[in-house]
Amino acid sequence: MPTDPTPARTPARTPAPNPAPIPAATPTRRATLVTAGLGTAAALTGITLAPHATAAATTATDRPGAPTDVLALTHATVLTGENSRPLLDHTLVLTGGRVVDSGPSAQLKPPPHAKVVDLTGKYVVPGLVESHIHTSGDEALTPPLFPLTGITAVREMWGQPLHHTWRKKIESGTLLGPRLVIASPIVDGPPSIWARDIGLPLIEVTDEASARAAVRKVKRDGADFVKVYSRLSPEAYYAIADESARQRIPFAGHCPDSLPMSRAATSGQHSIEHLHAMLLATSSREREIREALAKVRIDPNDPSSISRYSSWFRQVHPLEWQAMRSYDRSRARRLYDTLAERGITVTPTLTVHHSLERTDELPAAADEWKYLPAWLTNSWPQTWESLVGSRTPEDTARIRQIYEHRLGMVEEMHRAGVQLAAGTDTGTGYAVPGFSLHEELRRLSEAGLSTHQVLASATTVPARLLRLPKDRPADLVVLDANPLADIRNTRRIHAVVNAGRYIGPQERTRLLAAIEKAAAESTPPEGGAAPTTATPGCACNAPH
């Protein structure tokens, strides 16, 4: 098909209207509605509802991860699916942390001795899923912040032994935290954008043999998937794809600079992270720009990750600008159709794009920063100055336009049927664990997705991407206001059910206060210096 001849090639964005209020349906038979409630809850939350059971009178333990044994959430509005009707004045009954019954509150009575929570005027949604994070540090701070902000499952994109330790503690009920899906260490080609100063495991592969060996190693080490990165050669990438299939382990991450995105989409990659590579792939000048990209160099003797990143960005930014200016709608649609047909999920990470590309809107402070150490948040302006301080006014103006272009691409991908997962790149500066996902949802809404679609990007889509087990304990968020009316209402959290454990308003307030206290008492790492990269674990905020 011909390329788009018009000079203005930035994809158009139209705000999606909020859905009109849906009137209550009058049930005719209780059994019909209970069955409908069970089905929609199972479909949307990814939870398989257990057979009906008689609730025994037991006392929930005070362990951080212990489920509430018998729990009845009554008189709630339950939001279950991307296009499903809300279940009004509904009751959910949980036994042993799992939903075992559901129906209209007028017809479904709580079991004897159940803990009954009246949720009149409240909204219940599936637990939110954060699909792209990099975390490390004090377990008293980071893991609990996720469930306390409504995020009940996360995907760690740079796996460390620490994450496996956290997962064991969370699963045993000794640490409050989300369900963890953990990547391998980054598998990249030499020289990687990341130097050894970050102190995190990094695997550099040079050929087919070393790439296959890396896949086998990370599987033995317990990774849930292989994380591929930007500097991989085609030979190494294809070897990873083939060996991952042989070893029955998914691979996900960046689209390497050396490959067209269409090749990654047809090689079995489960998800593509960020939107940098999408610019090249939708340009009518892709071949020319890719030849220039092949000339970009990283100094292998540079010991500083932040210096490598800054150098990389300076070299790649002009190429991104050329790609945006030569945006080809027909070419883009063919790519989006391929991604949709192949079931490839894209994680746009608009939050980190915004923080790096709309620096004029960076906050000087925010209330949620109190849940992180001051020595860390105080380091963010200096880090950002190192990353973007050399930009000229012309650079800044162009990068603002690139960000707007990215928003348009997100809307076009969604319209083409590409599955979009909400992820933030938390671990970078200006992103607080848990809180930043709510910001990502707002950014997706700004890109033109409806509130139904935005909510799906943090519930049903990542549940499939992360292969969350359908028989897992219940993960729910209770909200004070309807997120379908305004997606910002996901921040208005009343209570959370995390792995079957009910965390009510008072307990949630108490736990957040404990995190705030621990953050205030935190001291810098040994040596007294704040981190010199965006934060430890920040891996994906570089152009790819």
C-alpha positions in Angstrom: 0.0 0.0 0.0 1.2 3.6 -0.6 2.7 5.6 2.2 0.7 8.4 3.7 1.6 11.5 1.6 0.4 14.1 4.1 3.1 16.1 5.9 1.5 15.8 9.3 1.8 12.1 10.2 1.3 12.1 13.9 -1.7 9.7 14.5 -4.9 11.5 15.5 -6.2 11.0 19.1 -9.8 11.4 20.1 -10.8 11.2 23.7 -12.9 8.2 24.5 -16.3 9.1 26.0 -17.1 7.7 29.4 -19.8 5.1 29.4 -23.3 6.1 30.3 -24.7 4.9 33.7 -26.2 1.4 33.3 -29.6 0.9 35.0 -30.1 -2.0 37.4 -31.5 -5.2 36.0 -34.4 -6.9 37.7 -33.6 -10.5 38.4 -36.2 -13.2 37.7 -34.4 -16.2 39.2 -31.7 -16.2 41.9 -30.0 -19.1 40.3 -29.6 -17.4 37.0 -28.0 -14.3 38.6 -25.7 -16.3 40.8 -24.5 -18.3 37.8 -24.0 -15.1 35.9 -22.1 -13.6 38.8 -19.9 -16.6 39.2 -19.1 -16.6 35.5 -18.3 -13.0 35.1 -16.2 -12.9 38.2 -14.2 -15.9 37.0 -13.8 -14.5 33.5 -12.7 -11.1 34.7 -10.6 -11.6 37.7 -9.0 -14.8 36.3 -10.1 -16.6 39.4 -11.7 -20.0 39.2 -14.5 -20.1 41.7 -14.5 -23.1 44.1 -17.5 -25.3 44.5 -20.0 -24.2 47.1 -18.7 -24.9 50.6 -20.0 -24.6 54.2 -18.1 -21.9 56.0 -16.6 -23.0 59.3 -16.3 -20.5 62.1 -12.6 -19.8 62.3 -10.4 -16.9 63.2 -8.1 -15.4 60.6 -4.5 -15.2 61.7 -2.5 -11.9 61.8 0.2 -13.2 59.5 0.9 -10.6 56.7 -0.4 -12.9 53.9 -3.0 -14.9 55.8 -6.4 -15.1 54.1 -9.6 -14.1 55.9 -11.2 -17.5 56.4 -14.9 -16.7 55.8 -15.7 -13.2 54.3 -18.9 -11.8 52.9 -18.6 -8.6 50.9 -22.2 -7.3 50.7 -24.2 -4.6 48.9 -21.3 -3.8 46.5 -21.3 -2.8 42.8 -19.1 -5.4 41.2 -17.3 -4.4 38.0 -16.3 -7.6 36.2 -15.4 -7.1 32.6 -14.3 -4.8 29.7 -17.8 -4.8 28.3 -19.8 -6.5 31.0 -22.7 -4.9 32.9 -21.9 -4.0 36.5 -23.4 -6.3 39.1 -25.4 -4.0 41.3 -26.1 -4.5 45.1 -24.1 -7.7 44.9 -22.6 -10.1 47.5 -19.4 -12.0 47.2 -18.7 -14.9 49.6 -15.0 -16.0 50.1 -14.0 -19.1 52.0 -10.4 -19.8 52.6 -9.5 -16.8 50.5 -11.4 -17.9 47.4 -14.7 -16.7 46.0 -17.2 -19.6 46.4 -20.5 -17.8 45.8 -21.9 -14.6 44.3 -25.3 -13.2 43.8 -27.8 -10.3 44.5 -27.5 -9.2 48.2 -31.3 -9.5 48.6 -31.1 -13.2 47.8 -27.7 -14.4 48.9 -27.3 -14.3 52.7 -23.8 -14.5 54.3 -22.9 -17.8 55.9 -23.1 -18.1 59.7 -20.1 -16.8 61.5 -18.7 -15.0 58.4 -17.0 -11.7 58.7 -19.5 -9.4 57.0 -18.4 -6.2 55.3 -21.1 -3.8 54.1 -19.9 -2.2 51.0 -23.0 0.0 50.2 -21.9 2.7 47.8 -18.6 0.9 47.1 -17.2 -0.6 43.9 -15.3 -3.9 43.7 -12.9 -4.5 40.8 -10.3 -7.2 40.2 -6.9 -6.7 41.8 -4.7 -4.5 39.5 -1.7 -5.9 37.8 1.5 -3.9 37.2 3.2 -5.4 34.1 6.6 -3.7 34.2 8.6 -2.9 37.3 12.2 -2.9 38.6 12.3 -3.0 42.3 14.9 -3.8 45.0 15.8 -2.5 48.5 14.1 -2.8 51.8 11.3 -5.4 52.0 9.6 -3.3 54.6 9.0 -0.7 52.0 8.5 -2.0 48.4 6.5 -5.2 48.5 3.8 -4.0 50.9 3.2 -0.8 48.9 1.8 -2.8 45.9 -1.2 -4.4 47.6 -1.9 -1.4 49.7 -2.3 0.6 46.5 -4.5 -2.1 44.9 -1.8 -3.9 42.9 -2.0 -7.6 43.7 0.4 -8.9 41.0 3.5 -7.6 39.4 6.0 -8.5 36.7 9.6 -7.9 37.7 11.5 -7.2 34.5 15.1 -7.6 35.8 15.2 -10.7 38.0 17.4 -10.8 41.1 17.8 -13.4 43.8 16.1 -10.9 46.1 12.9 -11.2 44.2 12.8 -15.0 44.6 13.4 -14.6 48.4 10.5 -12.1 48.5 8.2 -14.5 46.6 8.9 -17.3 49.0 8.1 -15.1 51.9 4.9 -13.7 50.3 3.7 -17.2 49.4 4.4 -18.5 52.9 2.4 -15.6 54.4 5.3 -14.0 56.3 5.6 -10.9 54.0 2.8 -8.7 52.7 3.3 -8.3 48.9 1.9 -9.0 45.5 2.1 -12.1 43.4 5.5 -12.0 41.7 6.3 -13.0 38.1 10.0 -12.8 37.8 12.2 -12.2 34.7 15.7 -13.5 34.2 18.6 -11.1 34.5 18.7 -9.0 31.3 20.1 -10.9 28.4 21.9 -8.5 26.0 24.6 -8.2 23.4 27.9 -6.5 24.1 28.4 -3.8 24.9 25.2 -3.4 26.9 23.8 0.0 27.7 24.2 -1.1 31.3 27.6 -1.2 33.0 28.5 -3.2 36.0 28.2 -0.2 38.3 24.5 -1.0 38.9 25.4 -4.1 40.8 22.7 -6.3 39.1 23.2 -9.5 37.2 23.6 -9.0 33.5 24.2 -11.7 30.9 25.9 -10.7 27.6 25.8 -13.2 24.8 27.8 -13.0 21.6 26.6 -15.9 19.5 24.1 -18.8 19.1 25.9 -21.1 21.6 26.1 -18.5 24.4 22.5 -17.4 23.8 21.2 -20.9 24.1 23.3 -21.5 27.2 21.9 -18.3 28.8 18.3 -19.6 28.3 19.1 -22.9 29.9 20.8 -21.2 32.8 18.1 -18.8 33.7 15.5 -21.6 33.5 17.6 -23.6 36.0 17.8 -20.5 38.2 14.0 -20.3 38.4 13.2 -17.4 36.1 9.6 -17.3 34.9 10.7 -15.9 31.5 13.7 -14.7 29.6 14.2 -10.9 29.4 15.7 -9.9 26.0 17.3 -6.5 25.5 18.3 -3.9 22.9 21.8 -4.9 21.8 21.2 -8.5 20.9 22.4 -9.6 17.5 20.0 -11.4 15.1 21.9 -14.6 15.6 21.7 -14.4 19.4 18.0 -13.3 19.3 16.8 -16.1 17.1 18.8 -18.6 19.2 17.0 -17.3 22.3 13.7 -17.6 20.6 14.3 -21.2 19.5 15.9 -22.3 22.8 13.0 -20.7 24.8 10.5 -22.8 22.8 12.6 -25.9 23.4 12.8 -25.2 27.1 9.1 -24.2 27.3 9.9 -20.8 28.9 8.5 -17.5 27.5 10.7 -14.7 26.4 9.8 -11.0 26.5 11.3 -7.5 26.6 12.8 -5.1 24.1 12.7 -5.4 20.4 16.5 -5.5 19.6 17.8 -2.6 17.5 19.2 -5.1 15.0 15.7 -6.5 14.1 12.6 -5.1 12.5 9.7 -5.4 15.0 7.8 -7.6 12.5 10.5 -10.2 13.0 10.2 -10.1 16.8 6.4 -10.4 16.4 6.7 -13.6 14.4 9.5 -15.1 16.5 7.3 -15.9 19.5 8.2 -13.0 21.8 5.4 -12.7 24.3 5.5 -9.0 24.9 7.2 -5.9 23.6 8.1 -3.2 26.1 8.0 0.6 25.5 7.3 2.5 22.3 10.8 3.5 21.0 11.1 0.6 18.6 7.6 1.2 17.4 8.7 4.6 15.9 11.2 2.9 13.7 8.8 0.1 12.7 6.1 2.5 11.5 8.4 4.8 9.5 8.5 4.8 5.7 12.2 5.4 6.1 12.8 2.4 8.4 15.6 0.9 6.4 17.6 4.1 6.1 17.1 5.0 9.8 18.0 1.4 10.9 21.3 1.7 8.9 22.0 4.9 11.0 21.0 3.1 14.2 23.6 0.4 13.4 26.3 3.1 13.6 25.3 4.1 17.2 28.2 3.2 19.5 28.4 2.5 23.2 31.9 2.8 24.8 32.6 -0.6 26.4 35.2 1.1 28.6 32.7 3.6 30.1 32.1 2.4 33.6 29.0 4.5 34.2 25.5 3.2 33.2 24.1 6.7 33.3 26.9 8.0 31.0 26.2 5.2 28.6 22.5 5.9 28.6 23.0 9.6 28.1 25.3 8.9 25.1 22.9 6.5 23.7 19.9 8.9 23.9 21.8 11.7 22.3 22.6 9.5 19.3 19.2 8.0 19.0 17.0 11.0 19.5 17.6 12.5 16.0 16.6 9.1 14.5 13.4 9.0 16.5 12.5 12.4 15.2 13.1 11.3 11.6 11.0 8.2 12.2 8.1 10.3 13.6 8.3 12.7 10.7 8.0 9.8 8.3 5.2 8.0 10.0 3.4 5.8 7.5 -0.2 4.9 8.5 -0.5 2.0 6.1 2.8 0.5 7.3 1.8 1.0 10.9 -1.6 -0.7 10.4 0.1 -3.7 8.9 2.4 -4.0 11.9 -0.4 -3.5 14.4 -2.5 -6.2 12.6 0.5 -8.6 12.8 0.9 -7.9 16.5 -2.8 -8.5 17.1 -2.9 -11.7 15.0 0.1 -13.1 16.8 -1.3 -12.2 20.2 1.7 -10.0 21.1 1.1 -7.8 24.1 2.6 -4.3 24.1 3.4 -2.6 27.4 3.6 1.2 26.4 5.0 2.4 29.8 3.7 5.9 29.2 4.7 6.9 32.7 8.4 6.7 32.1 8.1 8.1 28.6 6.2 11.1 30.1 8.8 11.7 32.8 11.7 11.7 30.3 9.9 13.5 27.5 7.7 16.0 29.3 10.3 17.1 31.9 8.5 20.5 32.3 5.8 18.6 34.1 8.0 16.8 36.6 6.7 17.4 40.2 8.9 19.1 42.7 7.2 16.9 45.4 4.2 14.6 45.8 2.4 13.1 48.7 3.3 9.5 47.9 7.0 10.3 48.0 6.8 10.0 51.8 6.7 6.2 51.3 10.2 6.3 49.9 13.4 7.4 51.6 14.2 11.1 51.3 17.7 10.4 50.2 16.3 8.6 47.2 13.7 11.1 46.1 16.1 13.9 46.7 18.5 12.3 44.1 15.9 12.3 41.3 16.4 16.0 40.1 20.2 15.4 39.8 19.7 12.1 38.0 17.3 13.7 35.5 19.8 16.6 35.0 22.4 14.0 34.1 20.0 12.3 31.7 18.4 15.3 29.9 20.3 18.4 31.0 22.2 18.6 27.7 19.1 19.0 25.6 18.8 22.2 23.5 15.4 24.0 23.4 15.0 22.5 19.9 15.5 19.0 21.3 13.0 19.6 24.1 10.4 20.9 21.6 10.9 17.9 19.4 10.7 15.4 22.2 7.4 16.9 23.4 6.0 16.2 19.9 7.4 12.6 20.0 5.5 12.0 23.3 2.3 13.2 21.8 2.9 10.9 18.8 3.4 8.0 21.1 0.0 8.6 22.6 -1.6 8.5 19.2 0.2 5.2 18.4 -1.2 3.7 21.6 -4.8 4.6 20.5 -4.2 3.2 17.0 -2.7 0.0 18.4 -5.8 -0.5 20.5 -8.1 0.1 17.7 -6.3 -2.5 15.6 -6.8 -5.1 18.4 -3.3 -5.1 19.9 -3.4 -6.2 23.6 -2.1 -3.4 25.8 -0.8 -4.0 29.3 -0.4 -1.3 31.9 3.2 -1.0 33.1 5.2 1.9 34.4 8.9 1.0 34.6 8.7 1.7 38.3 12.3 1.6 39.7 13.1 4.7 37.6 12.9 8.2 39.2 9.6 9.9 39.9 7.7 6.6 40.0 6.6 5.3 43.4 5.8 1.6 43.7 2.1 1.0 43.4 1.1 4.7 43.1 2.7 4.9 39.6 0.3 2.4 38.1 -2.6 4.7 38.8 -0.7 7.4 36.9 -0.2 4.9 34.0 -3.9 4.3 33.8 -4.5 8.1 33.6 -2.0 8.3 30.8 -3.7 5.5 28.9 -7.0 7.3 29.2 -5.3 10.4 27.8 -4.2 8.3 24.8 -7.9 7.7 24.0 -8.8 4.4 25.6 -12.2 4.2 27.3 -12.3 3.6 31.1 -13.4 0.0 30.4 -10.4 -0.5 28.2 -8.0 1.1 30.6 -9.2 -1.1 33.4 -8.8 -4.2 31.2 -5.1 -3.2 30.6 -4.5 -3.7 34.4 -6.7 -6.7 34.9 -7.7 -9.2 32.2 -4.9 -8.4 29.7 -2.0 -8.9 32.1 -3.7 -11.9 33.8 -3.3 -13.6 30.5 0.1 -12.2 29.8 1.5 -13.3 33.2 -0.3 -16.6 33.0 -1.8 -16.0 36.5 -3.3 -19.3 37.7 -7.1 -19.3 37.6 -7.4 -21.2 40.8 -5.5 -18.5 42.8 -7.0 -16.9 45.9 -9.1 -13.8 45.4 -7.5 -10.5 44.5 -9.9 -7.6 44.7 -9.9 -3.8 45.2 -12.7 -1.9 46.9 -13.1 1.6 45.7 -15.0 4.6 47.0 -16.0 5.8 43.5 -16.7 4.3 40.1 -13.6 4.0 38.0 -15.7 3.6 34.9 -16.9 7.2 35.4 -13.4 8.5 35.9 -10.3 6.2 35.8 -8.7 8.4 38.5 -11.0 6.8 40.9 -8.8 3.7 41.1 -6.8 5.8 43.5 -9.8 6.1 45.9 -9.1 2.8 47.7 -11.3 1.8 50.6 -10.0 -1.8 51.1 -8.1 -4.6 49.4 -8.4 -8.4 49.2 -4.8 -9.6 48.5 -4.4 -13.3 48.0 -7.7 -13.8 49.9 -6.7 -11.6 52.8 -9.0 -8.7 53.6 -7.2 -5.5 54.4 -9.8 -3.0 55.6 -9.5 0.8 55.9 -8.1 1.0 59.4 -5.5 -1.8 58.8 -4.5 -0.3 55.5 -4.0 3.1 57.1 -1.9 1.5 59.8 0.2 -0.4 57.4 0.8 2.7 55.2 1.9 4.6 58.3 4.4 1.9 59.1 5.9 2.2 55.6 6.1 5.9 55.9 7.9 5.6 59.3 10.3 3.0 57.8 11.1 5.3 54.9 11.7 8.3 57.2 14.2 6.2 59.2 16.0 4.8 56.1 19.6 5.7 55.6 21.5 5.8 52.3 23.4 2.7 51.1 26.9 2.0 52.5 29.1 4.9 51.6 26.4 7.5 52.2 25.8 8.3 48.5 22.6 8.3 46.7 22.4 6.1 43.6 24.1 7.4 40.4 21.7 5.6 38.0 18.0 6.4 37.9 17.6 4.0 40.8 18.9 0.5 41.4 16.9 -1.8 39.2 16.1 0.8 36.6 16.7 -1.0 33.4 14.3 0.0 30.7 14.2 3.8 30.5 16.8 3.9 27.8 15.8 4.1 24.1 15.6 0.7 22.5 
